[in-house]
Amino acid sequence: MADTVQQIKDRLSIVDVVSQYVKLERAGGSMRARCPFHAEKTPSFFVSPDRGTYHCFGCGVGGDVFSFVEAIEGLDFKGALKVLAEKAGVELVYERGGKEKRDERERLFELLETATIFYTSRLTDAAKKYLTERGVTDGTMQAFRVGWAGDAWSELSDFLKTKKFSDKEILDAGVAKKNERGSLTDKFRNRIIFPIADSAGRIVGFSGRIFGEKASPEAPKYLNSPETPLFHKSRILYGLDRAKLAIRKHNFAVLVEGQMDLLASHQAGWSNTVAVSGTAFTTEHAQIIKRLSDNLVLALDADEAGIKAAGRAARAALQGGLNVKVAQLPTGTDPADLILKEGAESWRAAIRDSKDIITFLLDVLHEHLPQPDKFRRAVEQVVLPFLSDMQSPIERETHVRAIAKRLGVSEAAVSEALAAMPRTEGAPRAEKKVQRNPVVAADRARQAYALLLWQRSVPKPDIKVDVFEAKLAEAVGVDGLAILESLPEAEREALRFSSESLHRTSSGLEREAQTLLDVLMKEKLAAELAAISSELQKAESAGNEAEKGRLTKAVDMLIKRIAQFHESR
């Protein structure tokens, strides 16, 4: 595993990886950008190409290329390893049966992959025929690993047990449940199975569509995996692993309601399409998309339930900082039906002609409520809450102007009504001012140590590192330097970045370094003088002549040393 990590680091520059998520600009020897992990207007996120690390001075996050992918993709280390290995063209070879016991999560990933192979191998001709009639090609079925769960009560569970998975692991993976007798019953039966992957492409759960003669008419049409250690509905988007690159390329994502809609959309050429799985679209989903693009097109079913779902999704997306458009479909039609009946061009036109959410709402309301009074009340009740969720002040002002024109009222009146709207959780607020660590800013010892760390890390330092380190040890004490050296690596890396940011444009770094050491030495001598002077006063008050004489000599020596120090400088 260590060799694989090193191979990836040798082949991938951290700049190449980070620049796929944020726009980097040159800042001396580093690169900088607005932090992808918190909202900010002034760039405080720095990347060091030489060290292969990053650090944000606003929110304090930092690390290497692996921790960056973990954080931005919402993965564990092994998930990030898989993503980066694919980018670097490095083959991952996992050791089996080694001394190291694989962790529980890894076992669940392996179980779900085994279950996927099981389901896929059992896709029946009847299920294939149904999918084909819905317009799904064999290639799409294979690409998305569509499978089948039969009517047997424990066929999958029994198979997994033959592969040495325990009952607990089968239950934890969410593919079975315990029945009244205490034995296992498969979660999915008589269903077409759609495996759900995380952003690294690892299977984390399933969605099953009811199908077959033996299916119960009372069973839900779709059934999804329960919440598990791997599957969190509010943080998983179906198809994201296949849509990431296309979302970045086209700079927008398309959100559809179900698996069939997603398969049809991808097949029609819109591989930037994702879907929710068993839950409403959340602000967490919005944040996942925002890492790839600021723009989202909603293309949910054009029935009453779909329109309500679109409204909820739009508000969550706006609260998550996305720009939202709506693709208007014919009434009673979903994307899969539209593509099947009218062709990919109709779907393409629906996405191309999508309207921003405010304009869409205004148009729909005006069509159904042409009377001025009813239209005005509807705008205030329906449209303004969406506008309140919008995070961009410029966008809000633009829409205020458009709404005022539609209603025939002043912009001030619309703004006043908007200001009176109650704020929902997640609605835009003033940008939080993240304070810099006052210790790092004020403590000169840390500042000097940061300079030492930075100069140690560059191929050609501008100061004599060994000499500077020796003088720093003298100024802060050997123990003081040892304490600094024992700081966690993440904090040490933050100090490197802070020094590089402070001194990178300096043309006289050696002089600045010496000045910093001088100040530290003066502070040290002054502190020693103050401490001994205090002890001297106590000795005088106590009438301790012997102690008084010893301390008087020590004070005289310190005064003389301070004077010599000033003369030499």
C-alpha positions, 0 to 999 in steps of 0.5 A: 500500500505504501508503494502505491501511495508513493507511485500516485504522489510521484505521478500526480501533482497536487496542483493538477488534482486541486485545480480540477475542483477550484481555480488556482492562481499563482501567488509567489511560490504557491498557488491560491484560490477561494477555499472550497470548504467554506464561503469566502470572498478573499482567497485564503486557500494555498497550495504548495507544489514543492511540498505537495500540500495545501492549507486554508488560513480561513478555516484551518483545513490542510493536508496532502492530495489524499486528505484533499480528495477525502474532504472534497469527495466525502470519501475515506482514505481508501476511497480517495486512494481509488480515485487518485489511482485512477487519475494517476493510472496506477493499478491497485493491488489489495493484499488478501489474507495478510497479517493486517486485519481489514477494517469493517468498512472494507469488509462491507465494501467487499460484501456489496461488490459481491452482492452486485456481481450476484444480482448482475449475473441473474438479470433475467430475460423478462427484466431485460425485455422490460428495460429494453421496452423502456429504451435502455440498451444492453450497453447501459445495463452493463455500464450501470450494472443493472441486476435482478433479485428473484423471489427466493427468501434468502438466496443472496444471504445464503450466497454471501455466507458461502463467501465467508461473510457473517450474519452481522456483516450481511445485516450491516450492509443493509441487504437483509433483515432478521425475520421472526425466527431469527434467520435472515431474509433478503431485503430485495426480492422480485426487483430490478436492482440498481447498484448505488455507488459513492463518488469513487465508484464503490457500491454502497447500497441498492435501489430496487424496482418492483417487477415480476409476476410474483411481486406483491401488488402492495409492495412499494414501487421502489425500495432503497437500502436503509441507512448503513455505515456506508449508505447515507441517503442525504449524502449520496447521489445516484450516478455521481461517480459517472457524472463528475467529469461531465458536470465539470466539463459542462459546468452544470448538473442535471437532477432527475428523480429516479434510476430510469430517468438517469439511465435514459438521460445518460444514454441520450448524451447528458452524462452530467445527470444525477439522481437522489435515492430514497430521499428528498434533495438536501443542502448536503446534496447541493454542497456535493454538486457545488464542489463540481459546479455552481449550476443545477438544472432540475428535471423532475416529473411533470406531475403534482408530486414532481412539481412539489419535489422540484420546489423543495429541491430548488429551495435546498439547492438555493440554500446550498449556494447553487444557481437553479434552473428548471427544465419544463417537461410536458404535463404528466411526463418524466424524462425517461418517457419523454426520451422514449416517446419523443427522442433525445432531441426533445430532452436536449431542448428541455434542458437547453430551454430551462429557465431560472427558478424565479422566472419559471415560477413567475411564468407558471403563476401568471399562466394559472393566475392571470388576475393581478390581485391573485398573481400578486398574492401568489408571488408574495407567498410562493416566489419570495421564499425562493428569492429569500433563499438565494445567496447571491445579492446581485442575483436577488437584486436582478430578480427584485427588479424583474418581479417589480416590473411584472407586478407594476410596483416599485423595487423598494416595495418588493425589497421591503416584502422580501426583507420581511420574509422569515429566514429558513435554516440554511438561508444566506447570512453574512459571511462569517469572519474567521479570525486568524489564530492570534497565537500564530500572529503574535508569538514571535517564537512561532513566527521564527519557527515558521520561517525555519520550517519554510526554509527547511522545505525549499531546495535552495534556502535564502538563509543559513538554516543551521545557523538560524536554527542554533540561534533560535534555540539560544533565543527560545531555549532548547526546551522551547525549540523542542516544544515547537518541533513536537507540534502536530504536522498539520500545524507545522504545515500551517506555519510553513504556509504562513511564513511563505505567505509573509516572506515570499516576496522579500528581497532581504530575507536574511536581514528579516530573519536576523531582525526576528532573532534579535527581537526574540533575544531582547525579549528573552533578556528582558524577561530574565531581567524582570524575573530576577529583579522581582526576586531581588525585591523579595530578598531586600524586603526579607533582609536576606543579604546573601541572596540580595548580593547574588541577585544583584550580581545577576542583574548587573550581568544581565544589564551589561549583556543587554547593553552589549547586545544593543551596541553590537546591533 
